[in-house]
Amino acid sequence: MKLSVSILLVAALSAVCVFPASAQESQSPFQDKPVIGLKQQDTNSRIALARKLIRARDYQGAADVLETAYESSTDNGIIENLLKTCYQQLKQYSKAELLTRRILQRQPQAVGSRLNLAELLAKQGKIEEAIVQYRAVEKQLDSKNASNQLLIIRSMIAAGMEENALAHIDKVRKGIKDPTLFRLERGGLLEARREYVEAAREYIPVLNQDSTRDAGNAERKLLALLSFPESAEQVEDVLMSFADSTAGQRTLRLLADHYVKIDRFDEAFAIALRQDSLSGGTGTPLINVMRRCRERQAWEQVVRVGEHFLEHHDDPRFGIEAAFSRAEALVRLGRSRDAIAAYDKIAATNSHPRILGDALFGIGVVYSEFLHDYRQALVYFDSVVNNFPQGNGYLNARQAIPHCYLRSGQLEEAKTGFVEIANSKAENDQLEETAYFLSLISLFANEFDSAAAGFRKLMVDYPQGMFVNDALRMVLLFDQAGEDKALLGDYAAALFLQQQGLTDSTRAKLGEVIGADNRALADIALFDLVELEMESADTTAALVAIDRLSTEFEDSYYSPLGLKLKADILVGAESGIDQARDIYRQLLEAYPDYPFVSEIRARLRELLATQEVG
């Protein structure tokens, strides 16, 4: 039988002191007369023990210890505060009330204790008694001091006396003759009453306080109301009614952000135009909407807003951002030639070296990643490296050059480029990537011993790196292939074809490895085929390969990885959600040490939440 934390800790201290039994909730936890003779060191020991129990969440055990200590130290503030914590956690409000009354006997002017007493009374349903205590506090505090009155309001809200809090807010506003006081508190109370329009009207004026925390809180509350179906339409109307007021600028921005979030882009764009007009045509609202669209990867809208900004504004602060964002969006939309033209225009209209370097690098990326014209990509990357040796464009182009050579099948040139990076003052992540690809090049050149040594060294040098799992996979590959160099060469050829983007050839070469007489690498090749089909968006072919992997190679390291991908596919179809959920659960139980565990747990939580909502 396991002993509780409380019993173990009390037993450990039994050589120092013995504790009497604690009082019950219905009885006074304190003696009428203090116990004489308890030394200060014993009190300190009891306090230390109580803190240990509280950290262990054994609040009852801590309360028992503290009640005994309090009998001989009734003016010890540390004990009182710790006791209050225990009683609150245990919801022993009558004990907390008795303790607070004793504190007030000693310190009758303690406002905090009297407010605490009022809250405790309210939590026990003693509303009239709580009101008496609040009135006593009112007499103590300056009725014209808003900060003091806020203490009462927040205490009433904490006590669940919302109607009393609302009445007190109105009373203080009238007394001080300031109808703008306590807007956040009053708005929250009105929200609880589902009076969303009035709640929004309380929050909106606070948005003008740009430099205060209250303004941020008001914005978050309004966004929450906009996200709640029951209140969204009403709050939208209220926000629009403030558009031409002094609160209009931030109100409109809030509304525009909301419309982008819910994919109502036409309305977001219209709001941005209106806000831009009110702000004197600075273009800032358009940039804000463009940024929000970029965050949501709404690339059509990025192009739309960016083009409007570039046509109607020439502010150099945002013009470059708009131009680059538009060019990036064109790339994402597959409009490669339009993207090249956009980057060309940036280069033609700007003379700053960094801007020129970034624009030329952008063109190189289009040729390399989307048009697969590596020769032309190298022309642009070389131009950046040789002519604009500063900024991100230079660093990125330098890193891209060896990749271009590798994808075009020029291994020696690729190796030279990676070696140059390795010998430079590159960042750790760049050095790790370089080490991985140098080892990969050795594999493609059938230099298997050199490749294996390189992958193992990477695992030692970068144990927490981005490529350590890929390196481990390669190390396992060498172990499985053993002495069959021909098989290893066929597999390396498949990976080389994949690096060059030759999908059909890669698929055929992997098929050769899978069908080879020596099946040592068949499971790895099958898993690679699964990933290849996933990248090609052919989920049917991917599922066929996964089923073959899990059937023919049930004990393979890659079989669970394949099943995880199968569940990922199934979860995208409504009819497959239950099966996907079952696969995820089986994988968690059977393979708790696999790298996908955290991702699967998160996915299961999402599925559970969706099921509960449905």
Secondary structure, 3 states (H helix, E strand, C coil): CCCCHHHHHHHHCCCCCCCCCCCCCCCCCCCCCCCCCCCHHHHHHHHHHHHHHHHCCCHHHHHHHHHHHHCCCCCCHHHHHHHHHHHHHHCCHHHHHHHHHHHHHHCCCCHHHHHHHHHHHHHCCCHHHHHHHHHHHHHHCCCCCHHHHHHHHHHHHHCCCHHHHHHHHHHHHHHHCCCCCCHHHHHHHHHHCCCHHHHHHHHHHHHHCCCCHHHHHHHHHHHHHHHCHHHHHHHHHHHHHCCCCCCHHHHHHHHHHHHHHCCCHHHHHHHHHHHHHHCCCCCHHHHHHHHHHHHCCCHHHHHHHHHHHHHHCCCHHHHHHHHHHHHHHHHHCCCHHHHHHHHHHHHHHCCCHHHHHHHHHHHHHHHHHHCCCHHHHHHHHHHHHHHCCCHHHHHHHHHHHHHHHHHCCCHHHHHHHHHHHHCCCCCHHHHHHHHHHHHHHHHHCCCHHHHHHHHHHHHHHCCCCCCHHHHHHHHHHHHHHCCCHHHHHHHHHHHHHHHCCCHHHHHHHHHHHHCCCCCCCHHHHHHHHHHHHHHCCCHHHHHHHHHHHHHHCCCCCHHHHHHHHHHHHHCCCHHHHHHHHHHHHHHHHHCCCCCCHHHHHHHHHHHHHHHHHC
